[in-house]
């Protein structure tokens, strides 16, 4: 009986599942942050997005998911709203979303 080693296939399936799970977690953070973002015109909420849209991205052996607000729709004040300024109190929406979704990330990863 011959033993076949499927190392590359197993590694690729694991990588794909991990990227799907992280992408889904990023979408969950994005959705909650949009709900928590303060609204005056709605531009801040509309500017939120998970990047890249296709899923997670890799740098070396590390996989990342990036959730961004601002940039699109010329919302340059997203960071000022999140962190505040000398003249304006912080109105955080992204960090609270991450803190709320964070404990659910393992289950999100398992269901990917």
C-alpha positions as MATLAB code, in Angstrom:
seq = 'XXXXXXXXXXXXXXXXXXXXXXXXXXXXXXXXXXXXXXXXXXXXXXXXXXXXXXXXXXXXXXXXXXXXXXXXXXXXXXXXXXXXXXXXXXXXXXXXXXXXXXXXXXXXXXXX';
ca = [
       0.000    0.000    0.000;
       1.440    3.359   -1.045;
       1.092    6.447    1.123;
       0.448    9.688   -0.745;
       1.302   12.966    0.834;
      -1.159   15.775    0.187;
       0.816   18.511    1.921;
       0.329   21.136   -0.810;
      -3.393   20.436   -1.130;
      -3.918   20.520    2.633;
      -1.910   23.734    2.940;
      -3.898   25.376    0.116;
      -7.258   24.354    1.606;
      -6.199   25.634    5.014;
      -5.021   28.936    3.504;
      -8.250   29.368    1.528;
     -10.418   28.583    4.572;
      -8.401   30.973    6.733;
      -8.720   33.766    4.184;
     -12.488   33.177    3.868;
     -12.877   33.254    7.635;
     -10.842   36.437    8.036;
     -12.716   38.049    5.163;
     -16.037   37.193    6.834;
     -14.762   38.582   10.143;
     -13.737   41.787    8.359;
     -17.214   42.079    6.863;
     -18.750   41.663   10.322;
     -16.539   44.434   11.743;
     -17.350   46.679    8.777;
     -21.110   46.133    9.136;
     -21.127   46.880   12.867;
     -18.823   49.902   12.500;
     -21.222   51.326    9.910;
     -24.070   50.949   12.401;
     -22.040   52.612   15.170;
     -20.630   55.462   13.053;
     -22.149   58.841   13.871;
     -24.308   60.242   11.075;
     -24.649   63.806    9.904;
     -24.590   63.405    6.128;
     -24.112   59.629    5.883;
     -20.813   59.990    4.030;
     -18.793   58.454    6.867;
     -20.959   55.336    6.907;
     -20.853   55.016    3.134;
     -17.043   55.306    3.146;
     -16.548   52.119    5.186;
     -15.207   49.106    3.315;
     -13.234   45.935    3.828;
     -10.213   45.699    1.558;
      -9.355   44.046   -0.648;
     -12.911   43.303   -1.702;
     -11.924   39.790   -2.811;
     -10.917   38.692    0.690;
      -7.857   38.692    2.894;
      -4.363   39.509    1.696;
      -1.024   38.003    2.606;
       2.318   39.476    3.442;
       4.859   36.756    4.028;
       3.302   34.154    6.312;
       0.763   36.595    7.794;
      -2.773   37.078    6.477;
      -4.546   40.408    6.967;
      -7.979   41.901    6.478;
      -8.152   45.681    6.298;
     -11.316   47.584    7.261;
     -11.118   51.253    6.294;
     -13.251   54.346    6.647;
     -12.582   57.568    4.781;
     -10.773   58.065    1.498;
     -13.730   57.099   -0.657;
     -16.317   59.876   -1.050;
     -13.652   62.346    0.165;
     -14.265   61.572    3.863;
     -10.942   62.751    5.222;
     -12.312   63.235    8.734;
     -12.926   59.552    9.565;
      -9.845   59.318   11.805;
     -10.736   62.586   13.559;
     -14.191   61.239   14.396;
     -12.749   57.949   15.693;
      -9.944   59.477   17.786;
     -11.130   63.039   18.377;
      -9.117   66.247   18.171;
      -8.163   69.066   20.531;
     -11.504   70.684   19.763;
     -13.744   67.665   19.301;
     -14.373   64.691   21.547;
     -13.786   61.256   20.056;
     -16.840   59.400   18.760;
     -15.339   55.936   18.244;
     -17.093   53.457   15.984;
     -14.370   51.226   14.505;
     -12.586   50.093   17.675;
     -15.872   49.357   19.502;
     -16.977   47.299   16.494;
     -13.734   45.321   16.579;
     -14.086   44.775   20.322;
     -17.644   43.492   19.917;
     -16.900   41.240   16.945;
     -13.517   40.089   18.288;
     -14.814   37.373   20.627;
     -16.904   35.936   17.759;
     -13.984   35.690   15.317;
     -13.103   32.081   16.240;
     -16.675   30.941   15.512;
     -16.731   33.011   12.299;
     -13.497   31.283   11.286;
     -14.916   27.826   12.036;
     -17.985   28.394    9.858;
     -16.029   29.706    6.851;
];
